[in-house]
Amino acid sequence: MILSLTCALITAAVLSMFFRSTQGIGIICITVLAFLYPIPVMVLATIGIAVYFYWKFL
């Protein structure tokens, strides 16, 4: 049950971030994932921010 919810939230978050009108839904999905799995989401967010700054300032 929790695995299917996780897959659905990840899919909804990724797909809804592509369109401006559905970005709010993507942010809500990411927030729910952060409450369900706080440590893995924060690790992925930290890695994502590091990669972003690496490419932006390199």
C-alpha positions in Angstrom: 0.0 0.0 0.0 2.7 2.5 1.0 4.8 1.6 -2.0 2.0 2.3 -4.5 1.3 5.6 -2.7 4.9 6.5 -3.0 5.1 5.7 -6.7 1.9 7.7 -7.4 3.2 10.7 -5.5 6.6 10.6 -7.3 4.9 10.3 -10.7 2.4 13.1 -9.9 5.2 15.4 -8.6 7.4 14.9 -11.6 4.7 15.2 -14.2 3.0 18.2 -12.6 6.3 20.1 -12.4 6.5 20.3 -16.2 3.5 22.6 -16.5 3.0 26.0 -14.9 -0.7 25.5 -14.1 -0.1 22.3 -12.1 3.1 23.2 -10.2 1.1 23.6 -7.0 0.0 20.0 -7.2 3.7 19.0 -7.6 4.7 21.0 -4.6 2.0 19.4 -2.5 3.1 15.9 -3.6 6.7 16.7 -2.7 5.5 18.0 0.7 3.6 14.8 1.4 6.7 12.7 0.4 8.8 14.8 2.7 6.5 14.0 5.6 6.4 10.3 4.8 10.1 9.9 4.2 12.0 12.9 5.7 15.6 11.7 5.5 15.6 10.3 1.9 13.8 13.4 0.6 16.2 15.8 2.4 19.2 13.8 1.1 17.9 14.0 -2.5 17.1 17.7 -2.1 20.6 18.4 -0.8 22.1 16.5 -3.8 19.8 18.3 -6.2 20.8 21.7 -4.8 24.5 20.8 -5.0 24.2 19.7 -8.6 22.2 22.9 -9.5 24.9 25.2 -7.9 27.6 23.1 -9.5 26.2 23.6 -13.0 25.2 27.2 -12.4 28.5 28.5 -11.1 30.9 26.3 -13.0 
